[in-house]
């Protein structure tokens, strides 16, 4: 994962805090939901149009609960890139 040095939080015009990450993505991290509930949440977020193609979804695991949120989000970005590349490769081979 990319090291950014000290994290600097800045408040931008939309009242969001931003900080240095290797790649900026949107992520929905869910904890305590069963599979059906998690899929319902994912469908609802996609239906609302909040950048569905650029949003990564995850449920927590015993391992991910031990991670810093920044590390988890960067891991999700890497997984999303891997899946996108795999899909592109499958589409290209058709």
Secondary structure as a PSIPRED ss2 file (coil, helix, strand):
# PSIPRED VFORMAT (PSIPRED V4.0)

   1 X C   1.000  0.000  0.000
   2 X C   1.000  0.000  0.000
   3 X C   1.000  0.000  0.000
   4 X C   1.000  0.000  0.000
   5 X C   1.000  0.000  0.000
   6 X C   1.000  0.000  0.000
   7 X C   1.000  0.000  0.000
   8 X C   1.000  0.000  0.000
   9 X C   1.000  0.000  0.000
  10 X E   0.000  0.000  1.000
  11 X E   0.000  0.000  1.000
  12 X C   1.000  0.000  0.000
  13 X C   1.000  0.000  0.000
  14 X C   1.000  0.000  0.000
  15 X C   1.000  0.000  0.000
  16 X C   1.000  0.000  0.000
  17 X E   0.000  0.000  1.000
  18 X E   0.000  0.000  1.000
  19 X C   1.000  0.000  0.000
  20 X C   1.000  0.000  0.000
  21 X C   1.000  0.000  0.000
  22 X C   1.000  0.000  0.000
  23 X C   1.000  0.000  0.000
  24 X C   1.000  0.000  0.000
  25 X C   1.000  0.000  0.000
  26 X E   0.000  0.000  1.000
  27 X E   0.000  0.000  1.000
  28 X E   0.000  0.000  1.000
  29 X E   0.000  0.000  1.000
  30 X E   0.000  0.000  1.000
  31 X C   1.000  0.000  0.000
  32 X C   1.000  0.000  0.000
  33 X C   1.000  0.000  0.000
  34 X C   1.000  0.000  0.000
  35 X H   0.000  1.000  0.000
  36 X H   0.000  1.000  0.000
  37 X H   0.000  1.000  0.000
  38 X H   0.000  1.000  0.000
  39 X H   0.000  1.000  0.000
  40 X H   0.000  1.000  0.000
  41 X H   0.000  1.000  0.000
  42 X H   0.000  1.000  0.000
  43 X H   0.000  1.000  0.000
  44 X H   0.000  1.000  0.000
  45 X H   0.000  1.000  0.000
  46 X H   0.000  1.000  0.000
  47 X H   0.000  1.000  0.000
  48 X H   0.000  1.000  0.000
  49 X C   1.000  0.000  0.000
  50 X C   1.000  0.000  0.000
  51 X C   1.000  0.000  0.000
  52 X H   0.000  1.000  0.000
  53 X H   0.000  1.000  0.000
  54 X H   0.000  1.000  0.000
  55 X E   0.000  0.000  1.000
  56 X E   0.000  0.000  1.000
  57 X E   0.000  0.000  1.000
  58 X E   0.000  0.000  1.000
  59 X E   0.000  0.000  1.000
  60 X C   1.000  0.000  0.000
  61 X C   1.000  0.000  0.000
  62 X C   1.000  0.000  0.000
  63 X C   1.000  0.000  0.000
  64 X H   0.000  1.000  0.000
  65 X H   0.000  1.000  0.000
  66 X H   0.000  1.000  0.000
  67 X C   1.000  0.000  0.000
  68 X C   1.000  0.000  0.000
  69 X H   0.000  1.000  0.000
  70 X H   0.000  1.000  0.000
  71 X H   0.000  1.000  0.000
  72 X H   0.000  1.000  0.000
  73 X H   0.000  1.000  0.000
  74 X H   0.000  1.000  0.000
  75 X H   0.000  1.000  0.000
  76 X H   0.000  1.000  0.000
  77 X H   0.000  1.000  0.000
  78 X H   0.000  1.000  0.000
  79 X H   0.000  1.000  0.000
  80 X H   0.000  1.000  0.000
  81 X H   0.000  1.000  0.000
  82 X H   0.000  1.000  0.000
  83 X H   0.000  1.000  0.000
  84 X H   0.000  1.000  0.000
  85 X H   0.000  1.000  0.000
  86 X H   0.000  1.000  0.000
  87 X H   0.000  1.000  0.000
  88 X H   0.000  1.000  0.000
  89 X H   0.000  1.000  0.000
  90 X H   0.000  1.000  0.000
  91 X H   0.000  1.000  0.000
  92 X H   0.000  1.000  0.000
  93 X C   1.000  0.000  0.000
  94 X C   1.000  0.000  0.000
